[in-house]
Every structure is written in structure tokens, then in C-alpha cells.
């Protein structure tokens, strides 16, 4: 599990940026990634969340990018 509290100011804006750049709604990203829209919303809106690396990979794959581009830079 990865504690998303560590870098929350950086990654939320990137996640939303990548999603909007691809003209996707949260619902569309949820369907494409298999991650609930609630989790995506929590990540984008700087809510405290602990999630798995698998979840981050699903989101990144759905956005055609690397996990590190969104969550770790």
C-alpha cells in the first residue's frame, strides 16, 4: 500500500491535468481503469487516502502514462 498523504499537493493536480488533457470525465476514467469514481475524486481533491500500487497502475494505464508521471515526480 502507498500512503498518498506524502505528496498530496503535487499529484492531485497532475491526475486531474492528465485526465482533462485526454478529455475524460472522472466517470469515464473510472470505467476505463476499473477504479471507482470515488477514489479518483478523492485523489484529485486532495483528500487523505491510502491506496494500493495496483490502483495507481490502473489509473496510469487508463491514461496511457506511467505511474511516476502522475504520482511520484
ZIVENMO-V627636 format. One record per residue. N is the residue number from 1. RES is the residue in one small letter. OMEGA is omega in degrees with one decimal (999 if undefined). Layout:
n=(N/N)
res=(RES/RES)
omega=(OMEGA/OMEGA)
This chain:
n=(1/2/3/4/5/6/7/8/9/10/11/12/13/14/15/16/17/18/19/20/21/22/23/24/25/26/27/28/29/30/31/32/33/34/35/36/37/38/39/40/41/42/43/44/45/46/47/48/49/50/51/52/53/54/55/56/57/58/59/60/61/62/63/64/65/66/67/68/69/70/71/72/73)
res=(x/x/x/x/x/x/x/x/x/x/x/x/x/x/x/x/x/x/x/x/x/x/x/x/x/x/x/x/x/x/x/x/x/x/x/x/x/x/x/x/x/x/x/x/x/x/x/x/x/x/x/x/x/x/x/x/x/x/x/x/x/x/x/x/x/x/x/x/x/x/x/x/x)
omega=(-179.8/179.6/-176.8/177.9/-171.7/-174.4/-168.2/-179.4/-175.5/-167.1/-177.8/-179.0/178.0/179.3/179.1/179.4/179.9/-179.3/-178.2/177.5/178.8/177.1/179.8/170.7/174.8/179.7/178.9/177.7/178.4/-179.8/-177.7/-175.6/-174.2/177.5/-176.3/178.1/178.8/178.6/178.8/178.7/178.9/178.8/-178.1/-173.9/172.6/175.1/178.8/-177.3/171.6/-176.6/-178.9/175.1/178.0/177.7/179.2/178.6/179.0/179.7/-179.3/179.1/179.6/179.3/-179.7/176.4/-179.6/176.4/-177.0/178.6/-177.4/-165.1/-171.4/-175.5/999)
